[in-house]
Amino acid sequence: MATVSFASQDNETFLVVGTGKDMIVNPRQFSAGFIHVYRFRDDGREIEFIHKTKVEEPPMALIQFQGRLLAGIGKTLRAYDLGLRQLLRKAQAEVAPQLIVSIQTQGSRIIVGDVQQSVTYVVYKYESNKLIPFADDSVARWTNCTAMVDYESVAGGDKFGNVWIVRCPQKASEEADEDAVGAHLQHAREYLHGTSHRVSLMTHFYTQDVPTSITKTNLVVGGQDVLLWSGVQGTVGVFIPFVSREDVDFFQSLESHMRTEDPPLAGRDHLMYRSYYVPVKGVIDGDLCERFTLLPTDKKQMIAGDLDRSVREIERKISDLRTRSAF
């Protein structure tokens, strides 16, 4: 489901809904897929059915893109414009190995999330009207949700409870934006049955809940942007970026002390737990650091002594990081 402002209709906003007929989730079966278009009436209090367009598979991802509708239909990424009787196909390309489940856009760049094979970076070339994939992942990630962190980086969650950030190589990103027609990208040599470039893993963290949505947002007026995610068990979590190297070093030291001084009841190693599928990378466990306030006084003073700070200073630093960015 998506709201789309079509440029051909004077940027009027329509409600677009993807549906499937005779659908069985597992094993995946269907007899047909449709895209329904509705017009908003009475200041959004009512909707009026316009038409529906039959497609090969039920659309799993819909989003507005440069005054058109961008739809993920099976492996195919397709751009539609609004016609009188049905949607008009404007551009398409097969960009995903299995099934497109999420789409994010920024400028002419499109990030396509595949159900089984992580994310693929796609660029739309207006002059040649082509969708060209130029970077993908070397690791199979069962993607549930994605969000663009910046122009090169994408955060995502998978079906096994991991949250990760991958980044497109700087050179590949520049090449994709330079070529106006995209001839260079179209004729680039494939690498290992994929695109010519690979994304690099920046961070990886096991959350113990299956992420269902993730977004970049601001929770405090005047605060920095954070990654807010929700899980299938009702978890709501926040990833806060560090601004200074001093904070990174401090919390890394605190986390390593907490792993030793606050072992779990079942005796499971904390580092192994957060690295359940892939070794944890670039993320400090805030939940563990916040358990510092629950430690006995003697352990607090011992950790504070190792960190060359007072107990009150450490507690204030932990609470400040939360209140400045989250709640």
Disulfide bonds with the S-S distance in Angstrom:
none
